[in-house]
């Protein structure tokens, strides 16, 4: 079982920046993709960005391209989401996701990001 702990959410003005972190722990697994999703009130959860753990291949939602950057640390246990030029539309609960080989995907508890106009 993969445990995910997120941090870094908060309140920021439009145009500001935040960095989210997600650390994976546990044993008996190997993760091949980690990512960030978000869910705004009344909306479905949507993909924000993903990164492969071995090759660091990244994907982004069109709405965040050029503003958000996903990365991972060298130990491959922590994933970051650097969010710049934040907009009120970015307001949501952000969830970390990990997909291990041969196991169901795991989710973090979520961290609130609020962008004021």
PECORDA-V594332 format. One record per backbone hydrogen bond with DSSP energy under -0.5 kcal/mol. NH is the residue of the N-H (numbers start at 1). CO is the residue of the C=O. If there is no record, write none. Layout:
nh=NH co=CO
nh=NH co=CO
This chain:
nh=3 co=1
nh=3 co=25
nh=5 co=23
nh=7 co=21
nh=10 co=112
nh=12 co=114
nh=14 co=116
nh=15 co=86
nh=16 co=13
nh=18 co=83
nh=20 co=81
nh=21 co=7
nh=22 co=79
nh=23 co=5
nh=24 co=77
nh=25 co=3
nh=32 co=99
nh=33 co=99
nh=34 co=51
nh=35 co=97
nh=36 co=49
nh=37 co=95
nh=38 co=46
nh=39 co=93
nh=43 co=40
nh=46 co=38
nh=48 co=36
nh=49 co=36
nh=50 co=59
nh=51 co=34
nh=52 co=57
nh=53 co=32
nh=56 co=52
nh=59 co=50
nh=61 co=48
nh=64 co=61
nh=65 co=61
nh=67 co=64
nh=68 co=64
nh=69 co=82
nh=71 co=80
nh=73 co=78
nh=76 co=73
nh=79 co=22
nh=80 co=71
nh=81 co=20
nh=82 co=69
nh=83 co=18
nh=83 co=81
nh=84 co=67
nh=84 co=82
nh=85 co=15
nh=86 co=16
nh=90 co=87
nh=91 co=88
nh=92 co=113
nh=93 co=39
nh=94 co=92
nh=94 co=111
nh=95 co=37
nh=97 co=35
nh=98 co=106
nh=99 co=33
nh=100 co=98
nh=101 co=30
nh=103 co=100
nh=106 co=98
nh=108 co=96
nh=111 co=94
nh=113 co=92
nh=114 co=10
nh=116 co=12
nh=116 co=114
